[in-house]
Amino acid sequence: MSSISIRNLFLTSALSLAMAGAALAAPAEAAPVQNAQVDSFVAGKNAIDAKNWELAVASFDKVVAQDPKNADAYNYLGFSNRWLGRYDAAFAAYDKALALDPTHKGALNYSGISYLKTGQKAKAEAQLAKLQTSCANCDETKQLAKAIADYKPAQ
């Protein structure tokens, strides 16, 4: 076999492997693209950016009604409810997000913050332990670790 044929065979094999890897990775990356195509999800994100928590809740309520398996929408629903001081609703939404995706970094982080805000440091530490297991150096892990370190119980 000539060196050009061997080179072409190698390049074809490498390209096939790369394409197979991309195909396997596609579902994990599909959720954010799908969310960006959902008007209510986009409206909810814009409402969060504007700190319009009521509109955010209404928008993410619509998303989860249409797609009850959308962990990202449940996470943002919890986040928005937390900012409104509706901790029961926030925890319910985070629980749904984590039931769908037990390693959802946002839901673990935000629920941990919510636990701190409600004086439940041990539960926040449990969420941090889960984050550390799945992603020790992620921003979410660092944020929750800092919040726990800075935590001072209400007096």
Secondary structure as the mmCIF struct_conf table of DSSP 4:
data_model
#
loop_
_struct_conf.conf_type_id
_struct_conf.id
_struct_conf.beg_label_comp_id
_struct_conf.beg_label_asym_id
_struct_conf.beg_label_seq_id
_struct_conf.end_label_comp_id
_struct_conf.end_label_asym_id
_struct_conf.end_label_seq_id
HELX_RH_AL_P HELX_RH_AL_P1 SER A 3 ALA A 36
TURN_TY1_P TURN_TY1_P1 GLN A 37 GLN A 37
HELX_RH_AL_P HELX_RH_AL_P2 ASP A 39 ASP A 49
TURN_TY1_P TURN_TY1_P2 ALA A 50 LYS A 51
HELX_RH_AL_P HELX_RH_AL_P3 TRP A 53 GLN A 66
TURN_TY1_P TURN_TY1_P3 PRO A 68 LYS A 69
HELX_RH_AL_P HELX_RH_AL_P4 ALA A 71 TRP A 83
TURN_TY1_P TURN_TY1_P4 LEU A 84 GLY A 85
HELX_RH_AL_P HELX_RH_AL_P5 TYR A 87 LEU A 100
TURN_TY1_P TURN_TY1_P5 PRO A 102 THR A 103
HELX_RH_AL_P HELX_RH_AL_P6 LYS A 105 LYS A 117
TURN_TY1_P TURN_TY1_P6 THR A 118 GLY A 119
HELX_RH_AL_P HELX_RH_AL_P7 LYS A 121 SER A 134
TURN_TY1_P TURN_TY1_P7 ALA A 136 ASN A 137
BEND BEND1 CYS A 138 CYS A 138
HELX_RH_AL_P HELX_RH_AL_P8 ASP A 139 ASP A 150
#
